[in-house]
């Protein structure tokens, strides 16, 4: 009868149901707008019939041994808060192997990125191996940004899974059936193990959960598989991937700006950040014993440093530093040593007497080697040491005198050789004598003399050019 009364208005009623309107509103419009003469219950039954859907079919998931582990948080039993009389429910972490349904259960007071990763690590070690995949909810400890195609994992959690060779497979948003195994395990734990119980400490609750898992949960016959959970776990254990020898080294992350000394500041200490540019931002990972500086966008490793033992430490290699008075002294003394032993002794003595202020004199002495032969400068330093006059001006005067004497000796020998004529050529030339210097020294003297002559000739030419082009002078 209801079908017969409402059938003429089927299209109108279907359209209203698509708009999510209820049967009462539809009945009122039928009466007001279409002159419907039937009762409300007729419209109600007709709407219920149109709303009827076929049950949605869900696939029965099955996995290979060691393939998947599901993880999630729930609520534990009330536990006394340390140092008070108050009871509070901690967070209950459950990790369940999908094939065998064996579970690891643990309660913690609070969660964080590191605690979430540490609980996974404890689960892997409890099972004695690692699965291929871990399915988790989209909570912030594991997934920073949920996404259907490319979810972004928390870096500490991602690094932990990489260390153990496990791949994360976050469940889709509002799709609890994907991790129904661990959801059921949490409900089973709360209803059977923890219901109606209170604990005086978090350690007591964890001890009870371990006892309950070993003596009751692992020995139960699973309702769907009709097999004992412990027997299935023994079958699955050999399929788990082996654990690495070392556990995960956890770290904190921070973003730092490279300062003008090419370092980043971490816990009141400075660490070299090159090749990162000054003013750029870098990602710093702080471990217990080391510091890693990584690219902000690619997370590629740029530098690694041992963590400083005390605040205020500067970890910056000498070759990456710019001018500094203390390091400049070492450079000057090294250059003085290249001139000669006497030059180094004089510079060391000057620095010992005058300290860093005497560096100007040291630079002057070292720079003389660019204008005069090194042996002349070294001889002048030796004479200054003998005279006890430790002055740049004194070394300069002695160097000029020694250089002038050497030039004069060369000119004298040249004149003697040219005036001696054939008779001089007939004499036997002496190759070894105390007055005869090494050939390299003569080469230096000739080179400096040629450079001085060229400089004077260039200056004279420039002066002539200037005079010839002066105002009022015709070429």
C-alpha positions as CSV (number, residue, x, y, z in Angstrom):
1,X,0.0,0.0,0.0
2,X,2.9,2.4,0.9
3,X,4.5,1.7,-2.4
4,X,1.3,2.3,-4.3
5,X,0.7,5.7,-2.5
6,X,4.3,7.1,-2.9
7,X,5.2,5.6,-6.3
8,X,3.9,8.6,-8.3
9,X,6.4,10.8,-6.5
10,X,9.4,8.4,-6.6
11,X,11.6,10.8,-8.6
12,X,10.8,13.7,-6.2
13,X,11.5,11.6,-3.1
14,X,14.8,10.2,-4.6
15,X,16.0,13.7,-5.3
16,X,15.2,14.8,-1.8
17,X,17.1,11.8,-0.3
18,X,20.1,12.7,-2.4
19,X,20.0,16.1,-0.6
20,X,20.2,14.2,2.7
21,X,16.7,15.3,3.7
22,X,14.8,13.2,6.3
23,X,11.4,11.5,5.8
24,X,9.5,14.1,7.9
25,X,10.7,17.0,5.7
26,X,9.9,15.0,2.5
27,X,6.4,14.2,3.8
28,X,5.7,17.9,4.6
29,X,6.7,19.0,1.1
30,X,4.6,16.2,-0.5
31,X,1.5,17.5,1.4
32,X,2.2,21.2,0.8
33,X,3.4,21.1,-2.8
34,X,1.8,18.0,-4.3
35,X,-1.4,17.4,-2.3
36,X,-0.2,14.0,-0.9
37,X,-3.1,12.3,0.9
38,X,-1.3,9.5,2.5
39,X,0.1,9.2,6.1
40,X,3.7,10.0,7.3
41,X,4.4,6.3,7.9
42,X,3.9,5.5,4.3
43,X,6.5,8.1,3.3
44,X,8.8,6.8,6.1
45,X,8.7,3.2,4.9
46,X,9.1,4.2,1.3
47,X,12.2,6.3,2.1
48,X,13.7,3.4,4.1
49,X,13.2,1.1,1.2
50,X,15.0,3.5,-1.2
51,X,17.8,4.0,1.3
52,X,18.6,0.3,1.6
53,X,22.0,-0.6,0.2
54,X,23.8,-3.8,-0.4
55,X,26.4,-4.5,2.3
56,X,29.9,-3.3,1.3
57,X,32.3,-6.1,0.7
58,X,35.7,-6.0,2.4
59,X,38.7,-8.1,1.4
60,X,40.2,-10.5,4.0
61,X,43.8,-9.4,4.3
62,X,46.5,-12.0,4.5
63,X,50.3,-11.5,4.8
64,X,53.4,-13.6,4.6
65,X,55.5,-14.4,7.7
66,X,57.7,-11.4,8.6
67,X,56.0,-9.1,6.1
68,X,54.1,-6.6,8.2
69,X,53.9,-5.2,11.7
70,X,51.1,-2.8,12.8
71,X,51.6,-0.2,15.6
72,X,49.3,2.1,17.4
73,X,48.6,3.9,20.7
74,X,45.8,3.3,23.2
75,X,45.1,4.0,26.8
76,X,46.6,1.9,29.6
77,X,45.2,1.2,33.1
78,X,45.2,4.0,35.8
79,X,48.6,4.4,37.3
80,X,49.8,6.4,40.2
81,X,51.6,9.6,39.0
82,X,55.1,9.6,40.6
83,X,55.3,11.8,43.7
84,X,51.6,12.2,44.1
85,X,48.4,10.4,45.1
86,X,46.8,11.0,41.8
87,X,46.1,8.2,39.2
88,X,46.3,8.8,35.5
89,X,46.1,6.6,32.4
90,X,49.4,6.3,30.5
91,X,49.7,5.7,26.8
92,X,49.6,2.1,25.7
93,X,51.9,1.2,22.8
94,X,51.1,-2.0,21.0
95,X,53.1,-3.5,18.1
96,X,51.5,-6.6,16.5
97,X,53.0,-8.9,13.8
98,X,50.3,-9.4,11.2
99,X,50.9,-13.0,10.4
100,X,51.2,-14.5,13.9
101,X,49.3,-11.8,15.9
102,X,52.2,-11.9,18.5
103,X,52.3,-8.5,20.2
104,X,54.7,-6.3,22.1
105,X,52.9,-4.1,24.7
106,X,54.4,-1.2,26.7
107,X,53.0,1.9,28.6
108,X,54.7,5.3,28.7
109,X,53.7,8.5,30.4
110,X,54.3,10.7,27.4
111,X,55.2,10.4,23.8
112,X,57.6,12.3,21.5
113,X,59.4,11.7,18.2
114,X,62.2,9.9,19.9
115,X,60.0,7.9,22.3
116,X,57.9,6.7,19.4
117,X,61.0,5.6,17.6
118,X,62.5,3.9,20.7
119,X,59.3,1.9,21.2
120,X,59.6,0.5,17.7
121,X,63.2,-0.4,18.5
122,X,62.2,-2.2,21.7
123,X,59.5,-4.1,19.7
124,X,62.1,-5.2,17.1
125,X,64.4,-6.5,19.8
126,X,61.5,-8.1,21.6
127,X,60.6,-10.1,18.5
128,X,64.2,-10.8,17.7
129,X,64.0,-9.3,14.2
130,X,62.5,-6.8,11.9
131,X,59.5,-7.0,9.5
132,X,59.6,-5.7,6.0
133,X,56.8,-3.1,6.6
134,X,55.3,-1.2,9.5
135,X,51.8,0.1,9.3
136,X,51.0,3.1,11.5
137,X,48.4,5.7,12.1
138,X,49.0,9.3,11.0
139,X,49.9,10.6,14.4
140,X,52.4,13.4,14.6
141,X,55.1,11.3,16.2
142,X,55.4,9.3,13.0
143,X,53.9,11.3,10.1
144,X,54.5,15.0,9.9
145,X,52.2,15.6,6.9
146,X,49.6,12.9,6.0
147,X,49.3,12.5,2.2
148,X,47.6,9.8,0.2
149,X,50.5,9.4,-2.2
150,X,53.7,10.8,-0.5
151,X,53.3,11.1,3.3
152,X,56.1,13.0,5.0
153,X,57.6,11.0,7.9
154,X,59.2,12.5,11.0
155,X,63.0,12.5,10.4
156,X,64.0,10.7,13.6
157,X,61.4,8.0,13.0
158,X,62.4,7.7,9.3
159,X,66.1,7.4,10.3
160,X,65.3,4.7,12.8
161,X,63.4,2.6,10.3
162,X,66.2,3.1,7.8
163,X,68.7,1.9,10.4
164,X,66.7,-1.3,10.9
165,X,65.8,-1.7,7.2
166,X,62.1,-1.3,7.7
167,X,59.7,0.6,5.3
168,X,56.9,2.7,6.8
169,X,53.4,2.3,5.2
170,X,51.1,4.9,6.9
171,X,47.4,4.0,6.8
172,X,45.2,6.3,4.8
173,X,43.3,8.9,6.7
174,X,40.0,7.6,8.1
175,X,40.8,4.0,7.1
176,X,41.1,2.1,10.4
177,X,40.4,-1.2,8.8
178,X,43.9,-1.1,7.3
179,X,45.4,-1.7,10.7
180,X,42.5,-3.6,12.2
181,X,44.9,-6.2,13.7
182,X,46.6,-3.8,16.1
183,X,43.3,-2.1,16.8
184,X,41.9,-5.4,18.0
185,X,45.0,-6.1,20.0
186,X,44.6,-2.8,21.9
187,X,41.0,-3.6,22.6
188,X,41.8,-7.1,23.7
189,X,44.5,-5.8,26.0
190,X,42.3,-3.1,27.6
191,X,39.2,-5.4,28.0
192,X,41.0,-8.6,29.2
193,X,44.4,-7.6,30.8
194,X,43.8,-4.1,32.2
195,X,40.1,-3.8,32.8
196,X,39.4,-2.9,36.5
197,X,43.1,-2.8,37.4
198,X,45.3,-0.1,39.0
199,X,49.0,0.1,39.2
200,X,51.3,1.9,41.6
201,X,54.0,2.6,39.0
202,X,54.5,2.4,35.2
203,X,57.2,-0.3,35.7
204,X,54.6,-2.5,37.5
205,X,52.2,-2.2,34.6
206,X,54.8,-3.0,32.1
207,X,55.9,-6.0,34.1
208,X,52.3,-7.2,34.3
209,X,51.8,-6.8,30.5
210,X,54.9,-8.8,29.8
211,X,53.7,-11.6,32.1
212,X,50.2,-11.5,30.6
213,X,51.5,-11.7,27.0
214,X,53.8,-14.7,27.8
215,X,51.4,-16.7,29.9
216,X,48.0,-15.9,28.3
217,X,47.9,-13.9,25.1
218,X,50.7,-15.9,23.4
219,X,49.1,-19.2,24.4
220,X,45.6,-18.4,23.2
221,X,44.0,-20.0,20.1
222,X,43.4,-17.3,17.5
223,X,39.7,-17.2,16.6
224,X,40.1,-16.9,12.8
225,X,43.3,-18.9,12.2
226,X,42.4,-21.6,14.8
227,X,46.0,-21.9,15.7
228,X,48.0,-20.9,18.8
229,X,49.6,-17.5,18.5
230,X,53.0,-18.7,20.0
231,X,53.2,-21.5,17.5
232,X,52.5,-19.1,14.6
233,X,55.2,-16.7,16.0
234,X,57.8,-19.5,16.1
235,X,57.0,-20.1,12.5
236,X,57.3,-16.4,11.7
237,X,60.5,-15.7,13.7
238,X,62.9,-17.1,11.1
239,X,61.4,-14.9,8.4
240,X,62.1,-11.7,10.3
241,X,65.1,-9.7,9.1
242,X,68.2,-9.8,11.4
243,X,68.8,-6.9,13.8
244,X,71.8,-4.6,13.2
245,X,74.7,-5.0,15.6
246,X,74.4,-1.4,17.0
247,X,71.2,0.3,18.1
248,X,69.9,3.5,16.7
249,X,71.8,6.7,17.6
250,X,69.1,9.2,18.3
251,X,69.5,12.9,17.5
252,X,67.8,16.3,17.9
253,X,67.3,18.5,14.9
254,X,67.7,22.3,14.7
255,X,67.9,24.9,12.0
256,X,70.8,27.2,12.2
257,X,72.1,30.2,10.2
258,X,75.8,30.2,9.1
259,X,77.5,33.2,10.9
260,X,80.1,35.5,9.3
261,X,82.9,33.3,10.7
262,X,81.5,30.4,8.6
263,X,80.4,28.6,11.7
264,X,77.1,27.6,13.2
265,X,76.3,28.0,17.0
266,X,75.2,24.8,18.8
267,X,74.9,24.7,22.6
268,X,77.2,27.7,23.0
269,X,79.9,26.2,20.8
270,X,80.9,27.0,17.2
271,X,81.3,24.4,14.4
272,X,82.6,25.0,10.9
273,X,79.8,24.8,8.3
274,X,81.6,25.1,4.9
275,X,80.7,24.6,2.1
276,X,77.5,26.1,3.3
277,X,77.5,29.8,2.4
278,X,77.6,32.6,5.0
279,X,74.0,33.7,5.8
280,X,72.4,30.5,4.6
281,X,70.3,28.1,6.8
282,X,71.5,24.6,7.5
283,X,70.0,21.6,9.2
284,X,72.0,20.5,12.3
285,X,71.6,17.0,13.8
286,X,72.8,16.8,17.4
287,X,73.9,13.4,18.5
288,X,75.3,12.3,21.9
289,X,78.9,12.4,20.6
290,X,78.9,14.3,17.3
291,X,77.4,17.1,15.3
292,X,76.2,16.7,11.7
293,X,75.6,19.7,9.4
294,X,73.3,19.0,6.5
295,X,71.8,20.8,3.6
296,X,68.5,22.4,4.5
297,X,66.6,21.1,1.4
298,X,68.3,17.8,0.4
299,X,69.5,16.8,3.9
300,X,72.8,15.9,2.2
301,X,75.7,15.7,4.7
302,X,78.0,18.7,4.6
303,X,80.2,18.4,7.7
304,X,80.7,16.1,10.7
305,X,82.3,17.2,14.0
306,X,83.0,15.6,17.3
307,X,80.8,17.3,19.9
308,X,82.6,19.9,22.0
309,X,83.2,18.9,25.6
310,X,82.8,22.4,27.0
311,X,80.8,25.5,26.0
312,X,82.7,28.2,24.1
313,X,84.7,25.8,22.0
314,X,85.4,26.8,18.3
315,X,85.8,23.8,16.0
316,X,87.3,25.5,12.9
317,X,90.4,24.3,11.1
318,X,93.3,26.7,10.8
319,X,93.2,26.7,7.0
320,X,89.6,27.9,7.0
321,X,90.4,30.9,9.2
322,X,91.1,34.4,8.0
323,X,93.7,36.9,9.5
324,X,94.4,36.6,13.2
325,X,97.4,38.2,15.0
326,X,98.5,35.0,16.7
327,X,98.4,32.9,13.5
328,X,100.0,35.8,11.6
329,X,103.1,35.6,13.8
330,X,103.6,31.9,12.9
331,X,103.4,32.9,9.2
332,X,106.0,35.6,9.5
333,X,108.4,33.4,11.4
334,X,108.1,30.7,8.8
335,X,108.8,33.2,6.0
336,X,111.8,34.5,8.0
337,X,113.1,30.9,8.2
338,X,112.9,30.7,4.4
339,X,115.3,33.7,4.2
340,X,117.9,32.2,6.5
341,X,118.8,31.1,10.0
342,X,119.9,34.6,11.1
343,X,116.7,36.2,9.9
344,X,114.6,33.8,11.8
345,X,116.6,34.2,15.0
346,X,116.3,38.0,14.7
347,X,112.6,37.9,14.1
348,X,112.0,35.4,17.0
349,X,114.1,37.7,19.3
350,X,112.2,40.8,18.2
351,X,108.8,39.1,18.9
352,X,110.0,37.9,22.3
353,X,111.0,41.4,23.2
354,X,108.1,43.4,21.8
355,X,105.3,40.8,21.4
356,X,102.6,41.3,18.8
357,X,103.3,45.0,18.5
358,X,106.7,44.1,16.9
359,X,105.0,42.3,14.0
360,X,105.3,45.4,11.9
361,X,109.1,45.2,12.2
362,X,108.9,41.5,11.4
363,X,106.9,42.2,8.3
364,X,109.4,44.8,7.2
365,X,112.4,42.5,7.6
366,X,110.6,39.7,5.7
367,X,109.5,42.0,2.9
368,X,113.2,43.0,2.2
369,X,113.6,39.6,0.5
370,X,111.4,40.9,-2.3
371,X,113.8,43.7,-3.1
372,X,117.2,42.3,-2.2
373,X,118.8,38.8,-2.5
374,X,117.9,36.6,0.5
375,X,121.6,36.1,1.4
376,X,122.0,39.9,1.7
377,X,119.0,40.1,4.1
378,X,120.2,37.1,6.1
379,X,123.8,38.6,6.4
380,X,122.4,41.9,7.5
381,X,120.4,40.1,10.2
382,X,123.5,38.4,11.3
383,X,125.3,41.7,11.7
384,X,122.4,43.3,13.5
385,X,122.5,40.4,16.0
386,X,126.2,40.9,16.5
387,X,125.7,44.6,17.1
388,X,122.8,44.1,19.4
389,X,120.6,46.5,17.4
390,X,117.2,44.9,16.9
391,X,115.5,47.3,14.4
392,X,114.0,47.1,11.0
393,X,115.7,50.3,10.0
394,X,119.1,49.0,11.0
395,X,118.5,45.7,9.0
396,X,117.4,47.8,6.0
397,X,120.6,50.0,6.2
398,X,122.8,47.0,6.5
399,X,121.1,45.2,3.6
400,X,121.5,48.2,1.4
401,X,125.1,48.6,2.3
402,X,125.8,44.9,1.6
403,X,124.0,45.0,-1.7
404,X,125.9,48.2,-2.7
405,X,129.2,46.5,-1.8
406,X,128.3,43.5,-3.9
407,X,127.4,45.6,-6.9
408,X,130.6,47.6,-6.5
409,X,132.7,44.4,-6.4
410,X,131.0,43.2,-9.6
411,X,131.8,46.5,-11.4
412,X,135.4,46.5,-10.2
413,X,135.9,42.9,-11.5
414,X,134.4,43.9,-14.8
415,X,136.7,46.9,-15.2
416,X,139.8,44.9,-14.3
417,X,138.9,42.2,-16.8
418,X,138.4,44.7,-19.6
419,X,141.6,46.7,-18.9
420,X,143.8,43.7,-18.6
421,X,143.6,42.9,-22.4
422,X,145.5,40.1,-23.8
423,X,147.8,39.8,-20.9
424,X,145.0,39.4,-18.5
425,X,143.6,36.7,-20.8
426,X,146.9,35.0,-20.8
427,X,146.8,34.6,-17.1
428,X,145.4,31.5,-15.6
429,X,141.9,32.2,-14.1
430,X,141.3,31.2,-10.5
431,X,138.0,29.3,-10.0
432,X,138.0,28.9,-6.2
433,X,138.7,31.7,-3.8
434,X,137.3,33.1,-0.5
435,X,136.3,36.3,-2.3
436,X,134.5,34.4,-5.1
437,X,130.8,34.0,-4.3
438,X,128.5,31.3,-5.4
439,X,127.1,31.7,-8.9
440,X,123.5,31.8,-7.6
441,X,124.4,34.9,-5.6
442,X,125.8,36.7,-8.6
443,X,122.7,35.8,-10.5
444,X,120.5,37.4,-7.8
445,X,122.7,40.5,-7.9
446,X,122.4,40.8,-11.7
447,X,118.7,40.2,-11.6
448,X,118.1,42.9,-8.9
449,X,120.5,45.3,-10.8
450,X,118.6,44.7,-14.0
451,X,115.2,45.3,-12.3
452,X,116.5,48.5,-10.7
453,X,117.8,49.8,-14.1
454,X,114.6,49.0,-15.8
455,X,112.6,50.8,-13.1
456,X,114.8,53.9,-13.4
457,X,114.5,53.9,-17.2
458,X,110.7,53.6,-17.1
459,X,110.5,56.5,-14.6
460,X,112.7,58.7,-16.8
461,X,110.6,57.9,-19.9
462,X,107.4,58.7,-18.0
463,X,108.8,62.0,-16.8
464,X,109.9,63.0,-20.4
465,X,106.4,62.1,-21.7
466,X,104.8,64.2,-19.0
467,X,107.1,67.2,-19.8
468,X,106.5,67.0,-23.5
469,X,102.7,67.0,-23.2
470,X,102.5,69.7,-20.6
471,X,100.1,72.6,-21.3
472,X,101.5,75.3,-23.6
473,X,104.3,73.1,-25.0
474,X,104.1,72.3,-28.7
475,X,105.3,68.9,-29.8
